Amino acid sequence: MKFLGFLLFLFVFLMAFWCLFFLASVVPYFIYVWIREGKLENDQIPN
């Protein structure tokens, strides 16, 4: 039973770690793309 609890704790810890890693890597990229899109909208987009 203790081993099962340890596995559950490890699973939750790894999920939280990967979630933080994903957010830290993806969110700035989305912000960068959003800023680029906003700037392109204001300027003339070359065809």
VMD Tcl script that draws the C-alpha trace (Angstrom):
set ca {
  {0.00 0.00 0.00}
  {2.90 2.36 0.75}
  {4.46 1.51 -2.60}
  {1.18 2.36 -4.38}
  {1.07 5.72 -2.61}
  {4.67 6.38 -3.63}
  {3.88 5.57 -7.27}
  {0.87 7.89 -7.18}
  {2.98 10.68 -5.66}
  {5.68 10.15 -8.31}
  {3.10 10.22 -11.10}
  {1.51 13.45 -9.83}
  {4.93 15.05 -9.31}
  {6.06 14.18 -12.84}
  {2.78 15.42 -14.33}
  {3.16 18.74 -12.50}
  {6.80 19.02 -13.60}
  {5.99 18.36 -17.26}
  {3.03 20.76 -17.09}
  {5.31 23.52 -15.76}
  {7.97 22.69 -18.36}
  {5.36 22.75 -21.14}
  {3.93 26.09 -19.98}
  {7.39 27.63 -19.60}
  {8.34 26.62 -23.15}
  {5.05 27.07 -25.05}
  {3.51 30.19 -23.47}
  {6.36 32.60 -24.39}
  {6.26 31.24 -27.95}
  {2.51 31.88 -28.16}
  {3.02 35.39 -26.78}
  {5.77 35.99 -29.38}
  {3.51 34.76 -32.20}
  {0.62 36.88 -30.88}
  {2.83 40.01 -30.84}
  {4.10 39.23 -34.36}
  {0.52 38.77 -35.58}
  {-0.55 42.04 -33.97}
  {2.38 43.91 -35.54}
  {1.74 42.36 -38.94}
  {-1.92 43.38 -38.72}
  {-0.99 47.03 -38.26}
  {1.65 47.13 -41.00}
  {1.22 46.36 -44.67}
  {1.59 42.61 -45.26}
  {3.65 41.93 -48.41}
  {2.00 39.48 -50.78}
}
mol new
graphics top color blue
foreach p $ca { graphics top sphere $p radius 0.5 }
foreach p [lrange $ca 0 end-1] q [lrange $ca 1 end] { graphics top cylinder $p $q radius 0.2 }
display resetview
